[in-house]
Amino acid sequence: MPKLPLPLPTNRAFVVQLRAQPPGAPLAWDGRVEHVVSGQVTHFHSLEELVAFISRVLASGPAP
């Protein structure tokens, strides 16, 4: 019987919303991200800002 994957920890869950772009427009990293457990929210305007927020939240929380 195959092993089932371990459940994903909720303290590492985020909701990412990207701003809608006109048809044919290149992807713009512009939107909002929320850490599900803590409720921390920020708006971002680049992939770097998105990754920085996620990294900051994960670094400040308990180890998985």
C-alpha positions in Angstrom: 0.0 0.0 0.0 1.5 3.4 -0.9 2.4 5.8 1.9 0.1 8.8 2.2 1.8 12.2 2.2 2.0 14.0 5.6 -0.6 16.7 6.0 0.5 20.2 5.2 1.0 22.3 8.3 -1.5 25.1 8.6 1.1 27.5 10.0 2.7 27.5 6.5 -0.6 28.4 4.7 -1.0 31.6 2.8 -3.7 33.1 0.5 -2.3 35.0 -2.5 -4.6 37.2 -4.6 -3.2 38.6 -7.8 -4.8 41.7 -9.3 -6.7 41.1 -12.6 -4.8 42.1 -15.7 -6.3 43.0 -19.1 -6.4 40.1 -21.6 -3.0 39.6 -23.3 -1.1 41.8 -20.7 2.0 40.2 -19.1 1.7 38.9 -15.6 2.1 41.6 -13.0 3.1 40.6 -9.5 0.6 43.0 -7.9 -1.8 41.9 -5.2 -2.3 40.9 -1.6 -1.1 38.0 0.6 -2.5 36.8 3.9 -1.0 34.3 6.4 -4.0 32.1 7.2 -3.1 31.4 10.9 -2.0 34.8 12.1 -4.1 37.0 9.8 -1.0 39.1 8.9 -1.7 40.8 5.5 0.3 42.9 3.1 0.0 44.2 -0.4 2.9 43.5 -2.8 4.0 44.9 -6.2 6.7 42.5 -7.1 7.5 38.8 -6.7 10.4 39.8 -4.4 8.0 41.6 -2.1 5.7 38.6 -2.0 8.6 36.2 -1.2 10.0 38.6 1.4 6.7 38.7 3.3 6.3 34.9 3.3 9.9 34.4 4.4 9.5 37.0 7.2 6.3 35.3 8.5 7.8 31.8 8.3 11.0 32.9 10.1 9.1 34.5 12.9 6.8 31.5 13.6 7.3 28.2 15.3 9.3 25.5 13.5 7.1 23.1 11.5 
